[in-house]
Amino acid sequence: MRILIVEDAADMAEAVAIRLRQAGMACDLAETIEAAEDCLAVQRYDALVLDINLPDGQGTELLAALRARGEKVPVLMLTALFSVDDRVSALDLGADDYLVKPFDHRELEARLRALLRREAEHKQTAVQLGRLSYDAASFAVWVGEDRIDLTRREIALLGLLIRNPGRVMSKERLYEGLFSFSDADVGLNAIELYIARLRKKIAGSGVTIETQRGLGYRMIADG
């Protein structure tokens, strides 16, 4: 899962990002509407955490622009504004949730997980290939009747591959799905490590992750 945090209070934004990264979510930070639009132009996000008061305008302006161009990415508004009118206005513009500062990071994480689950439920949540089953709504993976233990990034990697069976996924595309812009110290070759770990954990599932030299990886059912 990849989250864009649009917040001009750098300390708060970084604290939120640290918490969400610990939960296995890749996070990018933007301090202005312009910076957020730059991120959105080159990257797909599973959700936005959006402050209302930003240096170059109102977060609600960005929200309205997103909805006007048909983008349905879940948006959680983060603001110091308390009034019911402010909350109703943001929700009417297309916000999916609203959290008032100051807040508990546990509540923010829980609300964001709920948004992601809700979005997953609108899509196909359960995918099966061979004996391998993946449920995006509950972040659960099974081989037959046995649930297997995967890290959040391993689950994210599996989700990208199993939702595109037989399709070659480049290292770059997989990297985008697992890491944020701020993970500058994580090289592209980290994908090879995660692929190797995932192969071991899904052994016996009737599914193979093939290496397509020079192109990337693809997941196929054996036989």
N, C-alpha and C positions, 0 to 999 in steps of 0.2 A: 504494500500500500504506500502511496506517495501523497504527501500533504503539503500544501502551500500555506504558509503562515504570513499574513499581511499585517504587520504591526510595527509601528515606528519606535516603540520603547524597546531598545535592543536587548536590555537585560531580561525583560519579560519574555520576549520572543525566543531568546536562546534557552531560557529555562523551560518553556513549553516544548521546544524542539528536543531538548535533552530527554525530557520525560517521554515524549512520543517515540523517540528513537529507541529508548530502552524497551518499549513495547513492540519494537520491530517495524516501525513505520519510518520510511525515508521522508525527511522534511527539508524543504527549501524555504528561505526567508526573503521577504521583500518589505522594505520600509515605506514605500510609496505606491500609489496606484500605477504610476508609470513603470516602476520596477516589476510590479505584479503582472502587468500586461506583457512585459518582456518575457517573463517566465512562462506565462500561459501561451505565448506564441510559439514556444519551442518544446513545451512539455505537457503531457497529459497528467492530470491530477485526479485522485480518488475523492478528495474533499479539500475545501478551503476553510481556514480559520481567519476571519476577516474583521479587523478593527473598523469602527465607524469613523473616528476622527484621525485623518492622516494628513501629512504635511501638504500634499498637493490636491486635497479635496476630501470628499466623503466616501467612505467605503460603500455606502449605499449606491453611489453613482456607478461604481464598478459592478456591484451586484445587478443593478438595473441593466447595464450594458451586456453582462453575461446572459441574462435571461432574454434580452431583446434579440440576441443572435442565436438563441435556441440552445445554449449550453446548459445542461441539467446537472452539472457537478454539484454535489451537496455543499451547502455553505452554512457554517456556524458563525454567527455574528458575535464579536467580542467587544464590549464597550462599557464605558463608565456611566452611560445614560440610564436612568432608572425608570422613567415614566412609562406608563402603559402605552401611551400614544407612540413613543419611540419604538417600542417593541412591535406594536401592531403595524406600524409603517414599514419596518424592515421585513416582517413576515409577509405583508401584502406585496412587497417587491420581489419576493421569491426566496427569502431566507428559509432555511430548514430548521434552524434552532437559534437560540439567543442566550448568551451567558453574560451576566453583569460582573464587572470588576468591582472589588477584588474577588477572586474565585479560588477554589481548591483545585489543584492540578488533577486530583483523582476524579473530580466531577467532570472536568473538561475532557479527560481521556475517556470516561464512561459515555459521555454524550456523543463524542466523536465515534466511538465504537458502535453506538446505537445507530448513528447516521449511516455508517458503512454497512451495517447489517441490513438496514432498511433498503439501501440502494441495491445490495446484492440480491435481496428477495424479489426485487422488481425484474431482475435478470434471471438467467438460468443459474440456480445456486448449486445444484448437485451435478457433478460430471463424473462419468465412469468410463474407464478405458482398461480393458483386460480385467484383472481383479482389483484394480486400483480405483478408489473412489475419493473424490475431493468435494468438500462442501464449503463454498465461499462464505456462506452466512455464518457458520459456526467455526470457521478456520480449522476444520477437522479433516483428517485423512485416514483412510482405512485400506488395508490389504485384506480382501475377503471380509471376515468378521472382526479382524484385529485392528484396533486403532494404533497408528504408529506415531511416534514422538518426533516432531519436526520443529526446528526453530522457526520464528516468524519469517525470516528471509528465505528459508528453505520452502516454507509454505507458499510464499509469494512467487518463488521461482517455479515451483510445481504448477501453480495456478496459470502462469503465463504459458507453460508448455502444454498442459493437458487441455486447455481451452483452444489450443491450436494444433490438434493432432495431425501429424504428418507434415506440418508446415515448418520450414526451416526458420528458426528465430536467431537473428544475429547476436553476437556477443554484446554489441552496442545496445540493442533493444532490451536485452535481458538486464544489462547494467542499469539502464534508465529505470527499470521497474523495481530495482533493489536498492539503489543508492541515490542520495541527494547530491546537489551541486556542492554542498559543503564537505562531502566525503572525498576531498581532494587527495587524501593520502591513500585512498583505496584504488588500486589500479584495475584495469580492465581484466587482467588475468585472475582476479578474485573470482570471476565467474567459473573458471575451470575448477577451483577448489569447491565451490558450492555444487557444481554439477557432479563431482566425484562423491561428495557426501550424500547427495540425493540418490545417486545410483545405488550406493550401498544400502540405504534405508528402504528403498522400494524393491530390493531384490526379491524374487519370487512372486512378483505381482503380475507377471505376464506382460510387462511393459518394458520397453527399452528406450533409453535416451541415446540416440545416435549422434556421433560427431560428424558433421559435414565439413571436411577440412577446407579452411579458408572462407567458409560461409556462416557456420554457426552450429546449432543443435536442433534436433527435432525429436519428438516423442511419438513412438508408434507401438501398437499392440503386437506382441510376438505372434508369428504364424499368420 
